[in-house]
């Protein structure tokens, strides 16, 4: 934050355009961002088998 300024509201907005007002308020009060995500494969990921090429 001290190098680039505060994060804009879009960082707290989901794909549907809904702002996580709790997270945004916590960030504005504390300067901290709490995040989590699911790193499991999306449906269809890993289904394709890469082609093997020969040299």
N, C-alpha and C positions, 0 to 999 in steps of 0.2 A: 504494500500500500504506500509506503513512503517513497518508493521510486517511481511508480506509475500512476498514483492516485487511487481513489476508491473504485471498487468494482461497480459497473453499471447494473441496473435492475435486471437486465436480460440474463445475467449469470444465475439468477434465481427464478427463471421462468422456464416452464417445461415446454415440450413440443406442441402442446395444445394452446399455449399462451397464458397459462395460469401461473401467477406469481406465488412463490412460497413466501408468504408475508412473514411467517415466523422466522425462517432462516434469514431473510433480508433484515428484519429488525435486530436479530441477534448479531449479524455482521455489523450493522451500523452502530450497535452499542459496544461490541467487544473487538471488532476488527478481525474476528475469526470466522473461517468458513468450515463447516462440518459437512463432509460428503461421504457417500457410500455408493457402491454400484455392484452389480452382479456381473461377474466375469465369465459366467457360463456361456457356452455357445448358443447362438440364436438358432431357432428352428431352421433346419436346412444347412447350417454350418457343418462342415465335415462330411457331408454326404458324398461330395464329389471326390473321386480318387484322382490324384494328379497323374498325368501321362508320364511314362518313363521314356526318356530319350536315350539313345545310344550314341556314343561319339565315334 
